[in-house]
């Protein structure tokens, strides 16, 4: 866990936001397991801040559904369960299809060029088998579509989902052949967008997320054996 110094308060984020971000990442990364208690005094010492921003960050984590306040016990980590991840992918199949449909209708030439660039970089890192950079540009492809759909509510929901399943997506990408398949799927989606074929783009995105979900579930079952 990184220590958050008071001297960092002059950045664009408040101290509470920094503490929240750190604790959220620690939960999503598995540093805090489901059932662990978040002790304000201990976290205050570890992060080098007072208990006030810790308490405020924990309240925000409760709103996010990552912790639960239990009487006489304090904040208990809920985390992201396997069922949560499966639910997120199921919802993504539907709303990412909607996002790419709207993006296909509204996308401009500059946004198309950015999508092409993200695919070219993904292709480069696929050949290099660099999973860390590959995941970054895979996420970039989806984020550009969220931007192009020109819907702030939809972008917020999808961005949150992507953040919550980062660790799961990394294990999915590590599976043999998935990175190459995902790249082909991205290329097909972009081609449909360039041709302004909303129906095809939506169908391809639905299948892309469905394939990612199936691959993740398969990877999880193999890891459990």
Secondary structure, 3 states (H helix, E strand, C coil): CCCCCHHHHHCCCCHHHHHHHHHHHHHHCCCCCCCCEECHHHHHHHHCCCHHHHHHHHHHHHHCCCEEEECCCEEEECCCCHHHHHHHHHHHHHHHHHHHHHHHHHCCHHHHHHHHHHHHHHHHHHHHCCHHHHHHHHHHHHHHHHHHCCCHHHHHHHHHHHHHCHHHHHHHHCCCCHHHHHHHHHHHHHHHHHCCCHHHHHHHHHHHHHHHHHHHHHHHHHHHC
